Amino acid sequence: DAKTTQPPSMDCAEGRAANLPCNHSTISGNEYVYWYRQIHSQGPQYIIHGLKNNETNEMASLIITEDRKSSTLILPHATLRDTAVYYCIVRVRNSGYALNFGKGTSLLVTP
Amino acid sequence: GAVVSQHPSRVICKSGTSVKIECRSLDFQATTMFWYRQFPKQSLMLMATSNEGSKATYEQGVEKDKFLINHASLTLSTLTVTSAHPEDSSFYICSAREGGGAYNEQFFGPGTRLTVL
């Protein structure tokens, strides 16, 4: 799996958009970008994934640069419940191997 | 998404005892299950991978005789921490991967907090 780099922490005001960056400059052509988050003392939760096109679901949007070397997860209207550690993971889809978690970004949403 | 449960959610035990943690896939068949461990303020670390009906594959540094994994059915895997010691206190998380589907994503359980006194 390609290596990813994320800022260790970020703050965001409640109601504002949270933009979480991820660098993955060594991504291969068949690797997807996945985002998970982990709220304190809970298991990781899948958020979204994409290959090269921007993706949106009920939780978030994923913007992938044209060269695919970086991406941004966008939480459009952050709430206090979005406070969590967010993990960006790059891997081949359908891989039989376990997800490999880095250190992620600790997002704090403040009132 | 698919649901994975763990039981118990938290357990406190005395040093030297064994503890069993169950991981169940509730609405799908999991051909592969993974066990992770997470210490405070650290990320998840993979301990082992188990495929239904075969022996688990352990990551380097994880003692297979201490952390016994059984994946006897497509919906249940168990992790037994044998002769637990305080340094085994951690947050244990399982995840399950559905087999046979077009896109076999990993789904995570809620975790089990183990405290060894």
HADDOCK unambig.tbl for C-alpha pairs under 7 A between the chains (distance, minus, plus):
assign (segid A and resid 42 and name CA) (segid B and resid 110 and name CA) 5.10 0.50 0.50
assign (segid A and resid 42 and name CA) (segid B and resid 111 and name CA) 6.03 0.50 0.50
assign (segid A and resid 43 and name CA) (segid B and resid 93 and name CA) 6.42 0.50 0.50
assign (segid A and resid 43 and name CA) (segid B and resid 108 and name CA) 5.82 0.50 0.50
assign (segid A and resid 43 and name CA) (segid B and resid 109 and name CA) 5.60 0.50 0.50
assign (segid A and resid 43 and name CA) (segid B and resid 110 and name CA) 4.34 0.50 0.50
assign (segid A and resid 43 and name CA) (segid B and resid 111 and name CA) 5.45 0.50 0.50
assign (segid A and resid 44 and name CA) (segid B and resid 108 and name CA) 6.06 0.50 0.50
assign (segid A and resid 45 and name CA) (segid B and resid 108 and name CA) 6.98 0.50 0.50
assign (segid A and resid 94 and name CA) (segid B and resid 103 and name CA) 5.73 0.50 0.50
assign (segid A and resid 94 and name CA) (segid B and resid 104 and name CA) 5.38 0.50 0.50
assign (segid A and resid 94 and name CA) (segid B and resid 105 and name CA) 6.93 0.50 0.50
assign (segid A and resid 98 and name CA) (segid B and resid 34 and name CA) 6.72 0.50 0.50
assign (segid A and resid 101 and name CA) (segid B and resid 43 and name CA) 6.51 0.50 0.50
assign (segid A and resid 101 and name CA) (segid B and resid 44 and name CA) 6.06 0.50 0.50
assign (segid A and resid 102 and name CA) (segid B and resid 43 and name CA) 6.46 0.50 0.50
assign (segid A and resid 103 and name CA) (segid B and resid 43 and name CA) 5.59 0.50 0.50
